Amino acid sequence: MSLFSIRKLAGAGLLALSALAVFPAHAADKVRIGYWTSGVSLGYGSVLEATDFLARHGIEAQYVHFPEVNGPIRALAAGSIDLAFGAPLAGVFSAAAEGVPVRIFAATQPADVQFVVPADSPIQHLQELKGKKIGMSPAGSSVAAIASAVLSGNHGIAANDFSLIGGNESRLVQFVAQKQVDGAALRSVTIAQLGDALQVRRLGSFAQEWQKLTRSDAVPYIGVGTASAAFADQQPEVVARVIAGLRDTLAWGKSHPDEIVAILRKSANLPEADARAYVSLWDSMNRASFEPEEIDTLRRQHQVFAESGLVKGALDDSLFSTQPYALSKNIR
């Protein structure tokens, strides 16, 4: 059962876009943008590539696809890309602690993830997952970090009290269908796309469990916009225009659901029902913001991850590059 059959985006000019105000004309800046071609990243990346909002802001984007969740972080460390959207937050924290020169410039993917079990499972509560096999994004991903933190903090299930079975979304669905795992952490969009093909029971959401753990109303993030430190520090205005393009893409997507469906059917080979399920959750899965409250949430996530032993080292505030986002607010 494959929800995401990844194909290289084919052809330009998939649709005609309504005119928007464009950043003042100048020679386009080439920016190498990386993303993980699975889950939420695949859908948003497909829409970003199929539209021209970055170009309208003077960005000549070169997209680099990664089949593995931490691929963009390794590419940033190696200097083979300039920035990534949806980079796994836990991996970014760990890379920064190890001395990799990176900067976070936006919060891009809220943790819209659910803990589920097969509908006929005897497991009724999260604490019953102790000693079980749980499918989720691979170790080192933000999903794995948040899942481990809330299972430990809220339910007394330490990291060594369950077996993490890693995989991308389509693989995790196969694990659940074939009873190779007892439960899984699946994105809400994946569950919506399952329809009647696989019945699951929800045990709790990441948002609910995080709010219980932190005693706050904050929603955690699994993905962030991340750039090499040199690129963010030396070219904040270019990063600002990337943020403006990301923001315009999100706004356009909210009001053009049929066009997004067409893009996803072509670029990701999604059936129409699956594409529409993705569109129905567009706002809950995607962001391009970096307000103080979001930075506070990221700081809190680092604290929780560190207390759980999931990330090492102290948080250096220089990791948060706020100038590009501030500049982007003046771009229309």
Stockholm file with secondary structure:
# STOCKHOLM 1.0

chainA/1-332         MSLFSIRKLAGAGLLALSALAVFPAHAADKVRIGYWTSGVSLGYGSVLEATDFLARHGIEAQYVHFPEVNGPIRALAAGSIDLAFGAPLAGVFSAAAEGVPVRIFAATQPADVQFVVPADSPIQHLQELKGKKIGMSPAGSSVAAIASAVLSGNHGIAANDFSLIGGNESRLVQFVAQKQVDGAALRSVTIAQLGDALQVRRLGSFAQEWQKLTRSDAVPYIGVGTASAAFADQQPEVVARVIAGLRDTLAWGKSHPDEIVAILRKSANLPEADARAYVSLWDSMNRASFEPEEIDTLRRQHQVFAESGLVKGALDDSLFSTQPYALSKNIR
#=GR chainA/1-332 SS CCSCCCCCCCCSCCSCCCCCCCCCCCCCEEEEEEEESSHHHHHHHHHHHHSCHHHHTTEEEEEEEESSTTHHHHHHHHTSCSEEEEEEHHHHHHHHHTTCCEEEEEEEEECCEEEEEETTCSCCSGGGGTTSEEEESCTTSHHHHHHHHHHHHHHCCCGGGSEEEECCHHHHHHHHHTTSSSEEEEEHHHHHHHTTSSCEEEEEEHHHHHHHHHTSSCCCEEEEEEEEHHHHHHCHHHHHHHHHHHHHHHHHHHHCHHHHHHHHHHHSCCCHHHHHHHHHTHHHHCCCBCCHHHHHHHHHHHHHHHHTTSSCSCCCGGGBCCHHHHHHTTCC
#=GC SS_cons         CCSCCCCCCCCSCCSCCCCCCCCCCCCCEEEEEEEESSHHHHHHHHHHHHSCHHHHTTEEEEEEEESSTTHHHHHHHHTSCSEEEEEEHHHHHHHHHTTCCEEEEEEEEECCEEEEEETTCSCCSGGGGTTSEEEESCTTSHHHHHHHHHHHHHHCCCGGGSEEEECCHHHHHHHHHTTSSSEEEEEHHHHHHHTTSSCEEEEEEHHHHHHHHHTSSCCCEEEEEEEEHHHHHHCHHHHHHHHHHHHHHHHHHHHCHHHHHHHHHHHSCCCHHHHHHHHHTHHHHCCCBCCHHHHHHHHHHHHHHHHTTSSCSCCCGGGBCCHHHHHHTTCC
//
